[in-house]
Amino acid sequence: MDIDSAARPSDRRIDPATGLPGLAVAQTDIVHLTQQLNPEHCVGIINFAVLPDPCLFRLAPEADRSLRAEVTRRLAGALRPQDRLYAAGHWEWLLVLSDLPSSVPLMLAMMRIDALFADQLPGIDGSLLTLRVACGGALCPDDGVDPRHLVQSSRIACLTADRAGARYAAYDPAMEQIDNAQLQLHAELPRALGGAPGLSLHLQPQIDLSDGRCVGCEALLRWHLPAGERIPPNHTLAAVERLGLRGTFTRWLLQQAMQIQHRLRAEGIPIILSVNLSANDLLDAELPDLVAQTLAIWDLAPDCLLFELTETLMIEDTEQVIEVLQNLRKQGFHLSVDDFGTGYASMSYLQRLPVQEVKIDQSFVRYAETSKRDREIIASLAQLAHRLEMVVVAEGVETVETAAIVAQLGCDRAQGFLYAMAMPLEEFIVWWRAHHKRITDLKSALAGRHVGGF
């Protein structure tokens, strides 16, 4: 199969590592295929996923791209000329098999795909990797005709197979009854993004280590269902991707962040608000325009916001990402590299990024008191960042001793439970005023002692 044959000139997003079109194109193509379908035949949808594994998170960007390209090559080689392949996520693919006489070819296709990944795959450094994979299949019209529903059904089948310890499974409506919590999540998320209560941003302070002032805060996602159940942020974001709601979520996120910053400014709290952007956001050339439009609605200056960008995600498509970042920076927004030290950004790479801040990952900060190696890593990362004239923030600071250590090692700011957990806006305003008064009173007392000493 020619991978590019599935892409059209009007495609707006192509996965850079695989060269494949994404879900939006897949859903459009499924509609076209079903309209041309022989009444006695069906269209098969296969969701293929490489399941989370620690070895994947340790891959260098080049190895990551190479492995995803190899997976794509194997999948493409298993398809007929009339079948199509799409990138559904970072480690997720969608296969659309046209004109099937029954459900049997769908099962055979999943068995064949499973066999392709029974052996280890070679890495670019000569190492061998064993991938955990799963397939889920759905049929049109047997399992529905709506493309979004069909894709979701294949994903449910894939998830069910993994949970059952199998490597592939065909969709059955009973699978949805097994996972009522997941169904509720999918039902509630569109309502939450539409304004229903429960989904919100909480704020965690960022402290200047030189004088104790709160100079910023990070907006962290929180979601409570109507029954009170708290949904972990990674589950929320996974549901956003599964339901194809990334654009809706990004707009919701920006609106919430601007509204929060507008309120903080009205309360006389002049701090920078940090907002996390995803890999998909960074690959969207229209993001700077969207941000500018949202900023204008709330009549805010760009320098009151900072966008945090995960280091490993930025490397995924360097040129396109840098172009988006440069556009954001030209507008006056602050930019930060999150989870610094866990990815593979070299000095030359960082020199190309228009960022002003790096955040050292908490995995290094957490053991700074007891681990000499982690202290050396923090000091090296801080030295590198300072050479590039960047502010250094230590994440995950939980004790006074850790705060003193990271300050001595060169960190400029700190964030963590030592100062406060993430809290709702109203609580944050109360906290900030109390903290500001405490720091002001302490400075006055110290100034008085200094004068009295003379």
URFENMO-V673238 format. One record per residue. RES is the residue in one small letter. PHI is phi in whole degrees, -180 to 180 (* if undefined). OMEGA is omega in degrees with one decimal (999 if undefined). Layout:
BEGIN
RES_PHI_OMEGA + RES_PHI_OMEGA
END
This chain:
BEGIN
m_*_174.3 + d_-84_-174.8 + i_-58_-176.5 + d_-70_-178.8 + s_-67_178.8 + a_-80_-177.6 + a_-92_179.1 + r_-120_-179.3 + p_-59_-177.4 + s_-85_179.2 + d_-59_-177.8 + r_-98_-177.8 + r_-144_176.9 + i_-118_178.5 + d_-65_-172.7 + p_-67_-177.2 + a_-80_-174.8 + t_-107_-176.2 + g_73_-176.1 + l_-99_172.1 + p_-72_-174.5 + g_-99_-173.0 + l_-64_-178.3 + a_-59_178.3 + v_-68_-180.0 + a_-60_-178.7 + q_-65_177.1 + t_-64_-179.5 + d_-67_178.6 + i_-62_177.6 + v_-60_-179.6 + h_-63_-178.7 + l_-66_-179.9 + t_-69_178.4 + q_-69_-179.1 + q_-97_-170.7 + l_-73_170.0 + n_-62_-177.2 + p_-54_-178.3 + e_-94_-179.5 + h_-113_-178.3 + c_-146_176.2 + v_-110_179.2 + g_-101_177.7 + i_-117_178.0 + i_-119_172.3 + n_-96_179.8 + f_-113_-177.1 + a_-130_167.2 + v_-90_-170.4 + l_-76_-177.6 + p_-55_179.5 + d_-153_-179.1 + p_-54_-177.4 + c_-64_-179.9 + l_-69_-177.3 + f_-75_-179.8 + r_-94_-177.7 + l_-71_170.6 + a_-68_-178.1 + p_-54_-179.5 + e_-64_179.4 + a_-69_177.6 + d_-60_-179.3 + r_-64_-179.2 + s_-63_-178.9 + l_-68_178.4 + r_-66_176.9 + a_-67_178.6 + e_-68_176.4 + v_-60_178.8 + t_-61_-179.4 + r_-61_-179.3 + r_-67_179.7 + l_-65_-179.6 + a_-62_-179.5 + g_-69_-179.1 + a_-89_-174.8 + l_-96_172.6 + r_-79_-179.5 + p_-57_-177.2 + q_-85_179.8 + d_-85_-175.0 + r_-136_-176.1 + l_-129_-176.1 + y_-138_173.7 + a_-93_-178.1 + a_-95_-179.4 + g_-178_-176.3 + h_-62_178.0 + w_-124_-176.7 + e_-141_-179.4 + w_-127_176.4 + l_-124_177.9 + l_-113_178.8 + v_-115_-177.5 + l_-104_-174.7 + s_-93_168.7 + d_57_176.9 + l_-93_-178.7 + p_-74_-179.2 + s_-165_178.4 + s_-79_-176.6 + v_-60_179.2 + p_-59_178.5 + l_-64_178.6 + m_-65_178.5 + l_-63_178.5 + a_-65_179.2 + m_-67_176.4 + m_-64_179.8 + r_-66_178.5 + i_-63_179.0 + d_-58_-179.0 + a_-65_-179.7 + l_-62_-174.5 + f_-115_176.6 + a_-72_179.2 + d_-93_178.5 + q_-70_177.7 + l_-105_-179.3 + p_-78_173.5 + g_-94_-176.6 + i_-71_178.7 + d_-96_179.4 + g_91_178.7 + s_-76_178.9 + l_-117_-178.2 + l_-120_173.8 + t_-102_-177.2 + l_-96_170.0 + r_-88_-175.8 + v_-129_175.6 + a_-152_178.2 + c_-124_172.6 + g_-132_-176.5 + g_-117_175.6 + a_-140_-177.5 + l_-122_171.7 + c_-114_15.9 + p_-99_-174.1 + d_-56_-176.9 + d_-103_179.2 + g_124_179.5 + v_-122_178.9 + d_-72_-175.3 + p_-61_179.8 + r_-64_179.3 + h_-67_179.9 + l_-64_177.6 + v_-62_179.2 + q_-64_179.3 + s_-63_178.4 + s_-65_178.3 + r_-69_177.3 + i_-62_177.8 + a_-64_178.6 + c_-64_179.3 + l_-64_179.8 + t_-64_178.3 + a_-60_-179.6 + d_-63_-179.1 + r_-66_-179.5 + a_-87_-178.4 + g_79_177.5 + a_-97_-179.6 + r_-111_175.5 + y_-160_178.9 + a_-160_174.5 + a_-93_-177.2 + y_-63_173.6 + d_-138_-179.9 + p_-53_179.6 + a_-64_178.9 + m_-60_-179.0 + e_-70_177.6 + q_-73_-179.7 + i_-67_-174.8 + d_-116_-179.4 + n_-64_-179.2 + a_-63_179.2 + q_-66_179.1 + l_-63_178.8 + q_-64_178.5 + l_-59_-178.3 + h_-69_179.1 + a_-76_-174.6 + e_-82_-173.4 + l_-61_178.6 + p_-59_178.4 + r_-68_179.3 + a_-64_178.8 + l_-70_178.1 + g_-86_176.6 + g_120_177.9 + a_-66_-177.3 + p_-65_175.1 + g_125_-179.7 + l_-97_-175.0 + s_-156_174.5 + l_-112_173.9 + h_-102_-173.0 + l_-116_174.9 + q_-114_-175.1 + p_-65_173.2 + q_-124_-169.3 + i_-109_173.3 + d_-77_-174.5 + l_-72_-178.7 + s_-80_-176.8 + d_-139_175.8 + g_82_-179.6 + r_-71_171.4 + c_-86_-174.9 + v_-106_-179.7 + g_-168_175.1 + c_-154_178.5 + e_-103_177.4 + a_-86_-177.2 + l_-115_-174.7 + l_-74_175.7 + r_-137_179.6 + w_-144_174.8 + h_-119_177.7 + l_-71_-179.0 + p_-53_-179.4 + a_-78_177.5 + g_103_-178.9 + e_-68_178.3 + r_-90_-179.9 + i_-99_178.2 + p_-58_-178.2 + p_-54_-178.5 + n_-67_176.2 + h_-70_178.4 + t_-62_-178.8 + l_-67_177.0 + a_-64_178.0 + a_-67_176.4 + v_-58_-178.6 + e_-70_-177.7 + r_-63_-176.8 + l_-89_179.6 + g_69_-174.6 + l_-108_-177.1 + r_-58_-179.9 + g_-62_178.4 + t_-63_-179.2 + f_-65_-179.3 + t_-61_177.8 + r_-66_176.9 + w_-62_-178.6 + l_-60_-179.0 + l_-65_178.5 + q_-62_179.5 + q_-64_-178.8 + a_-64_179.6 + m_-66_179.2 + q_-63_177.9 + i_-63_-178.6 + q_-66_176.7 + h_-61_178.8 + r_-68_179.7 + l_-61_178.8 + r_-65_178.7 + a_-65_179.3 + e_-88_179.3 + g_75_180.0 + i_-110_-173.0 + p_-88_-179.7 + i_-121_178.8 + i_-92_179.0 + l_-100_-179.8 + s_-97_-179.6 + v_-128_-179.2 + n_-86_174.4 + l_-110_-178.8 + s_-93_176.8 + a_-62_179.4 + n_-64_177.4 + d_-61_-175.8 + l_-71_178.4 + l_-94_179.6 + d_-101_-177.5 + a_-65_-178.8 + e_-87_-177.3 + l_-57_-179.5 + p_-57_178.8 + d_-66_178.6 + l_-62_179.5 + v_-63_-179.2 + a_-62_179.4 + q_-64_179.9 + t_-66_178.5 + l_-63_-178.6 + a_-65_179.8 + i_-59_-176.8 + w_-97_175.8 + d_55_-179.4 + l_-115_175.2 + a_-86_-177.3 + p_-59_-174.3 + d_-73_176.0 + c_-90_-179.3 + l_-123_175.8 + l_-131_178.9 + f_-102_178.5 + e_-93_-173.5 + l_-127_-178.4 + t_-65_-172.5 + e_-56_-176.2 + t_-67_179.9 + l_-75_-178.6 + m_-66_-175.5 + i_-72_-172.6 + e_-55_178.5 + d_-143_-167.1 + t_-54_-173.3 + e_-64_-178.7 + q_-67_179.3 + v_-64_-178.6 + i_-61_178.8 + e_-63_177.8 + v_-64_-180.0 + l_-63_178.9 + q_-63_177.7 + n_-65_177.8 + l_-65_-178.7 + r_-66_178.2 + k_-61_178.4 + q_-76_176.5 + g_108_179.5 + f_-80_172.8 + h_-84_-179.8 + l_-131_-177.7 + s_-135_173.1 + v_-95_-179.9 + d_-86_177.1 + d_55_-176.4 + f_-61_179.4 + g_103_-179.5 + t_-92_-179.9 + g_-104_-170.9 + y_-136_-178.6 + a_-74_177.3 + s_-86_179.2 + m_-62_-178.9 + s_-64_178.9 + y_-68_-179.8 + l_-64_179.4 + q_-63_-178.8 + r_-85_-176.4 + l_-86_-179.6 + p_-84_-177.5 + v_-103_-178.7 + q_-114_-173.0 + e_-148_170.0 + v_-128_178.5 + k_-113_-179.6 + i_-75_-173.6 + d_-61_-177.0 + q_-64_178.3 + s_-62_174.8 + f_-89_-175.2 + v_-71_-173.0 + r_-56_-176.1 + y_-111_-177.5 + a_-62_-178.5 + e_-70_-172.5 + t_-112_-175.0 + s_-111_177.1 + k_-64_-178.8 + r_-63_179.2 + d_-66_177.4 + r_-64_179.0 + e_-66_178.2 + i_-64_179.8 + i_-60_-179.1 + a_-62_-179.6 + s_-66_179.9 + l_-65_179.2 + a_-65_179.4 + q_-64_178.1 + l_-60_-178.5 + a_-63_-179.4 + h_-66_176.7 + r_-63_178.5 + l_-94_176.3 + e_61_177.8 + m_-111_174.1 + v_-79_-177.0 + v_-113_-179.6 + v_-117_176.0 + a_-97_178.7 + e_-95_173.8 + g_76_177.7 + v_-78_-174.3 + e_-120_-179.7 + t_-133_177.7 + v_-62_-179.2 + e_-64_179.0 + t_-64_178.7 + a_-60_179.8 + a_-66_-178.6 + i_-67_-177.2 + v_-67_175.7 + a_-66_179.3 + q_-66_-178.2 + l_-81_174.1 + g_115_178.4 + c_-75_-178.2 + d_-91_-176.0 + r_-138_-178.6 + a_-143_-179.6 + q_-146_179.4 + g_161_-174.7 + f_-67_177.0 + l_-57_-176.1 + y_-94_178.3 + a_179_169.6 + m_-81_174.8 + a_-64_-174.3 + m_-141_177.1 + p_-61_-175.7 + l_-54_-176.8 + e_-61_178.6 + e_-67_-180.0 + f_-64_179.7 + i_-60_178.0 + v_-62_180.0 + w_-61_-176.5 + w_-61_-179.5 + r_-64_179.1 + a_-66_179.7 + h_-66_179.6 + h_-62_179.3 + k_-66_-179.0 + r_-64_-180.0 + i_-67_179.3 + t_-64_179.4 + d_-64_180.0 + l_-66_178.4 + k_-63_179.7 + s_-65_179.9 + a_-65_179.3 + l_-67_177.7 + a_-64_179.3 + g_-65_178.3 + r_-65_-179.1 + h_-64_179.6 + v_-66_-179.0 + g_-63_-179.4 + g_-66_179.5 + f_-95_999
END
